Amino acid sequence: MAHIAWLGKKSPFCGNVTYGLTTTEALRRRGHEVSFIHFDTPAASLGRSSDEPAELTAANGSGGAEANPEVALPYLVKSQVYTIPSPGAQRELRESLERLQPDLVHASLTLSPLDFRLPDLCQQLGLPLVATFHPAFDASLRNLSGGTQQLTYQLYAPSLARYDRVVVFSELQAEVLTRLGVPERRLAVIPNGVDPERWAPSPPGGESAELLGLRQRFGGQRVFLYMGRIATEKNVEALLRAWRLVQPAGCTLVVVGDGPVRPSLMQTYGSEIGVHWWGYEPDQAKRLALLQLAEVFLLPSLVEGLSLALLEAMASGTACVATDAGADGEVLEGGAGIVISTQGVTTQLRTLLPVLRDQPVLSTELGRRARQRTLERYTLARNIDQLERLYADLVPQGTLAA
């Protein structure tokens, strides 16, 4: 088994946080030692960050602090998108790695200046360095002609070329980085994965208390669901415009999540058009119940990587509609869901929403296919299998179990 120094995020809550906590939990369950290094105030390093999901905290705490040491690096600014470390963070990271003596470093890149210094630091310490590169992209803009996300790829490519391995979520993402100069041999396509036992349809006759409570709360209304950050790139306003135009009878749109544009959208699109503003939901059991209750999960993003919320919805047996941003279209292609273009989202949804309202049998079949696709390609176990093989290529023989 290996000792992995995992450099990632625990807050504020976002897909990167879920990825890091879920993956390290699974690695520990397979017997690996994981030292979690993240940006936090030292006083908080022994406790849970305020917006870290409680169920993941408990799982990551298994085995005790001594078996799974945690390191807090000081920071100046931290958001869902980027982190600015304190001037002494690099020195503290170096000292931590020297003290921990891991077999390798895996950086779930936090969009921080420290990301660019890691190759030199790990080379000096003689440690193999793996990155997971999360930034979203629009699959239709493969020439990287403009936009913030494309600039991020251009900025990071020279540094990523110096990492020993770079994990990306799709072949499309790998193609983008290859064209920008990252050697193909350094890229590893390992899609996100979810636990299909944790995220699953409600068993017949065995509905959870959370699901029963939601059925009572919505009083027989058919639920369409958005779950994720409420930010410009998620394009939630396009979904809301379509919902206001259609206002499907007997249906409600539940918007779960928080983000910078939520207040303005709530002011413009109030509950009078059948929209329920749920807010951020930290409890996994309630998030699962919402997915089980929903007939359709809608993801109108302009840019994506590979949405964990989409995979969780698919595993829960919910019919899914998503744009072809990032790898999401690749996930749903071939009948596992409905894929729409990032261009003209409102117009497309205006057409689709009445169909999905009037054809519940279609939604049921799409949910069945989504669940099957997840079992075939996007399980957490499959993801960890691939990570372990990648680690075995970098760590001296005998350190990892066969």
Secondary structure, 3 states (H helix, E strand, C coil): CCEEEEEECCCCCCHHHHHHHHHHHHHHHCCCEEEEEEECCHHHCCCCCCCCCHHHHHHHCCCHHHHCCEEEECEEEECCCCEEECCCHHHHHHHHHHHHCCCEEEEECCCCHHHHCHHHHHHHHCCCEEEECCCCECCCCCCCCCCHHHHHHHHHHHHHCCCCEEEECCHHHHHHHHHCCCCHHHEEECCCCECCCCCCCCCCCCCCHHHHHHHHHHCCCEEEEEECCCCHHHCHHHHHHHHHHHCCCCEEEEEECCCCCHHHHHHHCCHHHCEEEEECCCCHHHHHHHHHHCCEEEECCCCECCCHHHHHHHHCCCEEEEECCCCHHHHHCCCCCEEECCCCHHHHHHHHHHHHHHCHHHHHHHHHHHHHHHHHHCEHHHHHHHHHHHHHHHCCCCCCCC
